[in-house]
Amino acid sequence: MLHGPAAKLGKDNASAVKSKLGLKLFAVYALIYAGFVVINMVDPNMMEMKIVAGLNLAVVYGFGLIILAIIMGIIYNGICTNCEDSMNKPEKNTEKGGEK
Amino acid sequence: MIYTTSPIAIGLFLFFVSFVLFLSFYFAKKTKTSASYFAAGGTIHWAVNGIAFAGDYLSAASFLGICGMIAYYGFDGFLYSIGYLAGWVVALFVVAEPMKRLGKYTFTDALDSQFNSKSIQLLATISTLVVSICYLIPQMVGAGALVTPLLGLPHWVGVVMVGAIVIFIVATAGMTSTTYVQFIKGGLLIVFSTILSVYIFSNGINLKPHADYHEFKTIPVVVDENGEVSISDSEYAFADKTTVKDDTFVKLIKDSVPSWWKLKKDHLEETISIEKTTDGKVLFNGEPKEKGKFYSVGHASRIVVDGKEVEKSGHLGPGSFLSTIDNSEIVRFLPVKFKHNGNSVSLWQQTVTKGSKIMRPGLLFKIDGNSTFLQKLNFISLMLALFLGTAALPHILIRYYTVPSQKDARKSTIVAIAAIGFFYILTLYMGLGAMVNGVLDVESSNMSAPLLAKFFGVGLFSIISAIAFATVLGTVSGLIVAASGAVAHDLMDRFLAIKMTDTQKVRAGKLSAVVVGALAIMMGIIFKGVNVSFLVGLAFAVAASANLPAILMLLFWKGTTAKGIAASIFVGMTASLSIIALSPTMYEVYGLDPATAIIPLSNPGIISIPLSFITLVVVSIITKKDNSTKISAPV
């Protein structure tokens, strides 16, 4: 693998759209994460409640937060890639490695 | 505990170390420029970078510390897994692409991209060094903890060995060799943790975890109205008793060997103990360590499967393993320390805990109805720091400069989230597996996962230990690259404006790596025995307080000024460090009464993070005229 100079980045017209989308998804996840913390603070006994297949709320919510991060990441990447493909014209491609 | 070394373990360890050194030597020939030394030339493939992210992030704290904490405190340890992973959401959605766009080699580059400010360069450098060193300490402690069972060497030898190997990795090929070491280690860690989890499911849960597991005795007693204890077992003679808080412990003698027992209503319950006598001897369950009487612990006292009480659960699946623990009862061994006739006694008493309490938060972090406001605040503070800390760790942020584009930075972050998330789910199984399989060494919670692997066979133990050692190598390499970049690039090149050729910059980076590595070795020896996950939690708090407000406000508030950023780094860093230094946890480290701590909070984030944000806003408003020379952010 070559290790030349650090890559130069070209103009990214999709930057603002991606940034807004990222903030919205971050806000959604932060709220769900905060929900987990708040339940533990306000009514920790609720975490013992069986939800599915003998698993309690703590496990389901905890695993859910991890899996949700992966799913949201994949969705975010899909939308961002579409935005980049549609908003960055091919003739303005100045960046090596795939950024248009 | 006494560990016996295994030739397979030593062989695998030597093979891995040789391979890592060969890799570093190979890449050294190709690492001639500062771009290749500090950022691997920005040409790493996003998938490789994603797994390398995992290799960088899944440190000794994640593997050894979290598994150890779950093994002793159940779901509370898993809170770290949840928080650490959630932090990647901040990195992906908010920080990844802008950091790639704004920076060159270090996170200071990104912070300073619109200002060219000496104060930002200096303070961000100091912050990088402080966070890296806070993070380095637990990694080195973990290395020392591993080397004892793996190679039969003392703690300090392990620390020196890791330090020397890592200095070689970083000083030869910088970020390039570091990337591939992290890639290999990240991949191996995930694969073999999966295999270990399959073993756990296959083994299930047994009342007697293994044939050699110690049978804990109870002795019937009569306690009269004066508190005098009469023992029914003639083999034992009463020696003394002592009361610690609400518990009474009785010292008995059998065949001239002393032992400590916990007094219950009508019987005595066996404990395990370490007693340091006034003449300098250390007795493990009343005898010298060489006698091998200090056994591993952790078992279920009641197993319920499908509503029926059983002795063995048989094979379990990922869901039924968790639900079986939830329905069963587990014996945990909780520590008590006291002085007796001048001797220092540490003993671990059996504590039967309902599975339903183990499978929810509350055993370590007191958040139930009896908890105080401060205890609840501590919990919020920890969860906040874990959530916001990841995106502010300098050694993680520099990995955004090793890929060619913003798109690659984003894609590699998603690969990292998937790999890390999967691993963190496995930590719950590995920790609980260690809790019930009679493998816990009460002297070192950090050894829970490797000892669990040993339970399933020396081969698996050897591989897991070698991977755990690699885990330390990968993370420490990343931390030292970040620290050496801060010194050579941010401090010497930019802040001090020392004129250096590209070759001299690389040399300065290598020299910095040697110095930081030597410092890490010293710290690793001093902090022996402290739970590594706890220490990393503190590093997260410092990173979230010192760096994240500056990063976020730079990206999302046009009014941010250079002085505002510098002030917020300074205030966030000093506030978090001061709160930690004056906290109950550190009072315990100092040997003082935690109840007398000046600041009753152990986790500083809830105070220091908002304080850092407020400082940035206030100073930026006061100095807004400075922004006339601000450079526009690149799009």
Interface residues (C-beta under 8 A of the other chain):
Chain A: M1 L2 H3 G4 P5 A6 A7 L9 K11 D12 N13 S15 K18 S19 G22 L23 L25 F26 Y29 A30 Y33 F36 V37 N40 M41 P44 N45 M47 E48 A53 G54 L55 N56 L57 A58 V59 G62 F63 L65 I66 I67 A69 I70 M72 G73 I74 Y76 N77 C80 T81 E84 E95 K96 G97 G98 E99
Chain B: K30 T31 T33 A35 S36 A39 A40 G41 G42 T43 I44 F75 F78 L79 S81 I82 L85 A86 W88 V89 V90 L92 F93 V94 E97 P98 K100 R101 K104 Y105 T176 G319 S320 L322 S323 D326 N327 S356 K357 M359 R360 P361 G362 I367 D368 K376 F379 I380 M383 F387 Y401 V403 P404 S405 Q406 K407 D408 R410 K411 T413 I414 I417 A418 G421 Y424 I425 L428 L555 F556 P634 V635
